[in-house]
C-alpha cells in the first residue's frame, strides 16, 4: 500500500443543489428546493469555486470499481425507508 492521502467519493460530478433535487425526486417530495450561490452560504473555511477529488490513487492501489453517486444514493435511500 502506498503511503499518503487517499480520496474516495462516488463517481460522477454533482453540486449540493443537484444532490438535494435527486433526493427530492427519490422520495417523491413536493418541497421546493432553491439554489443559492456559495457566497450566500458563508463558512469559516475558504473553499474553491470548483473542486472534484482525484480518486486515481485509491482506484489504482486497491483496484476499485466505484459506483456512480446516483446508484449509491438510491441504495442509501432504500435502506432508510
PyMOL commands that set and color helices and strands:
alter all, ss='L'
color gray80, all
select helices_A, chain A and resi 16-26+38-40+56-62+69-80
alter helices_A, ss='H'
color red, helices_A
deselect
rebuild
show_as cartoon
